[in-house]
Amino acid sequence: MITGPPGAGKSTVARMVSAGFPLSALVAGDDFFGFLDQGAIAPWLAEAHQQNEVVTEAAAAAAGRLARGGYTVVYDGMIGPWLLPVFAATAGAPDLHYVILLPDEETCVGRVRSRTGHGFTDLPATRNMYGQFVRASIDPRHVLADPPDDPQRSAEVIRARFDAGSLRVSG
């Protein structure tokens, strides 16, 4: 699982990590929020907690089934440490590895500000979600703070940590 605040580089890096496995599936967690039709709540709002759990469970069920089918699943999405137990329990995957990409806040904000053709461009929400990750209680081995500017290098660092087992949460 590759996570982090908006603008952290999750999607770019996740594609590169997934491409490094001979049998892989790339699960874009944000796509599951797109399934919500009526009554959706912006996921960064406090009142969206129950909705976020349901969407996380749906995404985890899909990712887990692919993993149990023999694929190395790379999950790209916003799964803060506070939702990790929900994801893990629902996925039932044989192994779960977790990394938070955490560049500095201004890098995330700058990337979100310069996005074109992306559904998320809310700068105050970006800052809010960045703060949630920074304040979260998480083992530092799961954090890639100030990742390299080169996404390929970030993917290599993540893959090396994955291969060493240092990102493992369960399994």
C-alpha positions as a Markdown table, in Angstrom:
| # | Residue | x | y | z |
|---|---|---|---|---|
| 1 | Met | 0.0 | 0.0 | 0.0 |
| 2 | Ile | 1.4 | 3.4 | -1.0 |
| 3 | Thr | -0.4 | 6.2 | 0.7 |
| 4 | Gly | 0.1 | 9.8 | 1.8 |
| 5 | Pro | -1.5 | 13.2 | 1.5 |
| 6 | Pro | -2.7 | 14.6 | -1.8 |
| 7 | Gly | 0.3 | 15.7 | -3.9 |
| 8 | Ala | 2.7 | 13.2 | -2.3 |
| 9 | Gly | 3.3 | 11.4 | -5.5 |
| 10 | Lys | 1.4 | 8.2 | -4.7 |
| 11 | Ser | -0.1 | 7.5 | -8.1 |
| 12 | Thr | 3.1 | 8.1 | -10.1 |
| 13 | Val | 5.2 | 6.0 | -7.7 |
| 14 | Ala | 2.6 | 3.2 | -7.3 |
| 15 | Arg | 2.5 | 2.7 | -11.1 |
| 16 | Met | 6.3 | 2.3 | -11.1 |
| 17 | Val | 6.3 | -0.1 | -8.2 |
| 18 | Ser | 3.6 | -2.2 | -9.7 |
| 19 | Ala | 5.4 | -2.4 | -13.0 |
| 20 | Gly | 8.3 | -4.0 | -11.2 |
| 21 | Phe | 6.4 | -7.2 | -10.4 |
| 22 | Pro | 5.8 | -10.0 | -13.0 |
| 23 | Leu | 2.2 | -10.5 | -11.9 |
| 24 | Ser | 0.7 | -7.4 | -10.4 |
| 25 | Ala | -2.5 | -5.4 | -10.0 |
| 26 | Leu | -2.7 | -1.7 | -9.4 |
| 27 | Val | -5.7 | -0.7 | -7.3 |
| 28 | Ala | -6.5 | 3.0 | -7.4 |
| 29 | Gly | -8.3 | 3.6 | -4.1 |
| 30 | Asp | -9.7 | 7.0 | -5.2 |
| 31 | Asp | -11.7 | 5.2 | -7.9 |
| 32 | Phe | -13.9 | 3.6 | -5.2 |
| 33 | Phe | -15.1 | 7.1 | -4.1 |
| 34 | Gly | -16.2 | 7.6 | -7.6 |
| 35 | Phe | -18.7 | 4.8 | -7.2 |
| 36 | Leu | -20.7 | 6.9 | -4.8 |
| 37 | Asp | -23.5 | 8.5 | -6.6 |
| 38 | Gln | -26.0 | 10.3 | -4.3 |
| 39 | Gly | -25.3 | 11.6 | -0.8 |
| 40 | Ala | -21.5 | 11.4 | -1.0 |
| 41 | Ile | -19.6 | 13.5 | 1.6 |
| 42 | Ala | -16.2 | 15.0 | 0.8 |
| 43 | Pro | -13.9 | 12.3 | 2.3 |
| 44 | Trp | -11.7 | 14.8 | 4.1 |
| 45 | Leu | -14.6 | 16.1 | 6.3 |
| 46 | Ala | -15.0 | 14.6 | 9.8 |
| 47 | Glu | -18.7 | 13.7 | 9.1 |
| 48 | Ala | -17.4 | 11.3 | 6.3 |
| 49 | His | -15.9 | 8.8 | 8.7 |
| 50 | Gln | -18.5 | 6.1 | 8.2 |
| 51 | Gln | -18.6 | 6.6 | 4.5 |
| 52 | Asn | -14.8 | 6.4 | 4.4 |
| 53 | Glu | -14.9 | 3.1 | 6.3 |
| 54 | Val | -17.4 | 1.6 | 3.8 |
| 55 | Val | -15.4 | 2.8 | 0.8 |
| 56 | Thr | -12.1 | 1.5 | 2.4 |
| 57 | Glu | -13.8 | -1.9 | 3.0 |
| 58 | Ala | -14.9 | -2.1 | -0.6 |
| 59 | Ala | -11.4 | -1.2 | -1.9 |
| 60 | Ala | -9.8 | -3.6 | 0.5 |
| 61 | Ala | -12.1 | -6.4 | -0.5 |
| 62 | Ala | -11.1 | -6.0 | -4.1 |
| 63 | Ala | -7.4 | -5.7 | -3.3 |
| 64 | Gly | -7.5 | -8.7 | -1.0 |
| 65 | Arg | -9.2 | -10.9 | -3.6 |
| 66 | Leu | -6.6 | -10.0 | -6.2 |
| 67 | Ala | -3.8 | -10.8 | -3.7 |
| 68 | Arg | -5.4 | -14.1 | -2.7 |
| 69 | Gly | -5.5 | -14.8 | -6.5 |
| 70 | Gly | -1.7 | -14.6 | -6.7 |
| 71 | Tyr | -1.2 | -11.0 | -7.8 |
| 72 | Thr | 1.1 | -8.6 | -6.0 |
| 73 | Val | -1.3 | -5.8 | -5.4 |
| 74 | Val | -0.1 | -2.2 | -5.2 |
| 75 | Tyr | -2.8 | -0.1 | -3.6 |
| 76 | Asp | -2.6 | 3.6 | -4.4 |
| 77 | Gly | -4.8 | 5.7 | -2.1 |
| 78 | Met | -5.4 | 7.7 | 1.0 |
| 79 | Ile | -5.4 | 5.1 | 3.8 |
| 80 | Gly | -4.2 | 6.8 | 6.9 |
| 81 | Pro | -3.0 | 4.7 | 9.9 |
| 82 | Trp | -6.4 | 5.3 | 11.5 |
| 83 | Leu | -8.0 | 3.2 | 8.6 |
| 84 | Leu | -5.2 | 0.6 | 8.3 |
| 85 | Pro | -6.9 | -1.9 | 10.7 |
| 86 | Val | -10.2 | -1.7 | 8.7 |
| 87 | Phe | -8.3 | -2.2 | 5.4 |
| 88 | Ala | -6.2 | -5.1 | 6.8 |
| 89 | Ala | -9.2 | -6.9 | 8.4 |
| 90 | Thr | -11.3 | -6.6 | 5.2 |
| 91 | Ala | -8.6 | -7.5 | 2.7 |
| 92 | Gly | -7.6 | -10.7 | 4.4 |
| 93 | Ala | -4.5 | -10.6 | 2.2 |
| 94 | Pro | -1.6 | -13.0 | 2.9 |
| 95 | Asp | 0.7 | -10.0 | 3.4 |
| 96 | Leu | 0.3 | -6.3 | 3.9 |
| 97 | His | 3.0 | -3.8 | 3.4 |
| 98 | Tyr | 2.5 | -0.1 | 4.1 |
| 99 | Val | 4.4 | 3.1 | 3.2 |
| 100 | Ile | 3.5 | 6.7 | 3.6 |
| 101 | Leu | 5.0 | 9.1 | 1.1 |
| 102 | Leu | 5.5 | 12.3 | 3.0 |
| 103 | Pro | 7.3 | 15.2 | 1.2 |
| 104 | Asp | 7.1 | 18.6 | 2.9 |
| 105 | Glu | 3.7 | 20.3 | 3.0 |
| 106 | Glu | 4.6 | 23.0 | 0.5 |
| 107 | Thr | 5.6 | 20.3 | -2.1 |
| 108 | Cys | 2.2 | 18.6 | -1.7 |
| 109 | Val | 0.3 | 21.9 | -1.9 |
| 110 | Gly | 2.4 | 23.0 | -5.0 |
| 111 | Arg | 1.7 | 19.7 | -6.8 |
| 112 | Val | -2.1 | 19.9 | -6.0 |
| 113 | Arg | -2.1 | 23.6 | -7.1 |
| 114 | Ser | -0.5 | 22.7 | -10.5 |
| 115 | Arg | -2.7 | 19.7 | -11.3 |
| 116 | Thr | -4.7 | 19.7 | -14.5 |
| 117 | Gly | -7.4 | 17.1 | -15.3 |
| 118 | His | -7.4 | 15.7 | -11.7 |
| 119 | Gly | -10.5 | 15.6 | -9.6 |
| 120 | Phe | -8.9 | 16.9 | -6.5 |
| 121 | Thr | -7.5 | 20.5 | -6.3 |
| 122 | Asp | -8.6 | 21.7 | -2.8 |
| 123 | Leu | -5.7 | 23.4 | -1.1 |
| 124 | Pro | -7.1 | 23.8 | 2.4 |
| 125 | Ala | -8.2 | 20.1 | 2.3 |
| 126 | Thr | -4.7 | 19.2 | 1.2 |
| 127 | Arg | -3.2 | 21.0 | 4.2 |
| 128 | Asn | -5.7 | 19.4 | 6.5 |
| 129 | Met | -4.9 | 15.8 | 5.2 |
| 130 | Tyr | -1.2 | 16.6 | 5.3 |
| 131 | Gly | -1.6 | 17.5 | 9.0 |
| 132 | Gln | -3.5 | 14.3 | 9.7 |
| 133 | Phe | -0.6 | 12.2 | 8.4 |
| 134 | Val | 2.0 | 14.2 | 10.2 |
| 135 | Arg | 0.1 | 13.9 | 13.5 |
| 136 | Ala | -0.7 | 10.2 | 13.1 |
| 137 | Ser | 0.9 | 7.7 | 15.3 |
| 138 | Ile | 2.9 | 5.4 | 13.0 |
| 139 | Asp | 6.1 | 3.4 | 13.2 |
| 140 | Pro | 8.7 | 5.6 | 11.4 |
| 141 | Arg | 9.8 | 2.6 | 9.3 |
| 142 | His | 6.5 | 3.0 | 7.3 |
| 143 | Val | 7.3 | 6.7 | 6.4 |
| 144 | Leu | 9.3 | 7.8 | 3.5 |
| 145 | Ala | 9.9 | 11.3 | 4.6 |
| 146 | Asp | 11.2 | 13.8 | 2.0 |
| 147 | Pro | 11.1 | 11.1 | -0.8 |
| 148 | Pro | 13.5 | 11.7 | -3.7 |
| 149 | Asp | 12.2 | 14.1 | -6.3 |
| 150 | Asp | 12.7 | 11.4 | -8.9 |
| 151 | Pro | 9.6 | 9.1 | -8.7 |
| 152 | Gln | 11.7 | 6.2 | -10.1 |
| 153 | Arg | 14.1 | 6.6 | -7.2 |
| 154 | Ser | 11.2 | 6.6 | -4.7 |
| 155 | Ala | 9.9 | 3.5 | -6.3 |
| 156 | Glu | 13.3 | 1.8 | -6.0 |
| 157 | Val | 13.5 | 2.8 | -2.3 |
| 158 | Ile | 10.1 | 1.4 | -1.7 |
| 159 | Arg | 10.8 | -1.8 | -3.5 |
| 160 | Ala | 14.1 | -2.3 | -1.5 |
| 161 | Arg | 12.2 | -1.8 | 1.7 |
| 162 | Phe | 9.4 | -4.2 | 0.5 |
| 163 | Asp | 12.0 | -6.8 | -0.4 |
| 164 | Ala | 13.7 | -6.4 | 3.0 |
| 165 | Gly | 10.3 | -6.9 | 4.7 |
| 166 | Ser | 10.6 | -3.6 | 6.6 |
| 167 | Leu | 7.2 | -2.3 | 5.4 |
| 168 | Arg | 5.3 | -5.4 | 6.5 |
| 169 | Val | 2.3 | -4.8 | 8.7 |
| 170 | Ser | 0.9 | -8.3 | 8.8 |
| 171 | Gly | 1.5 | -11.7 | 7.3 |
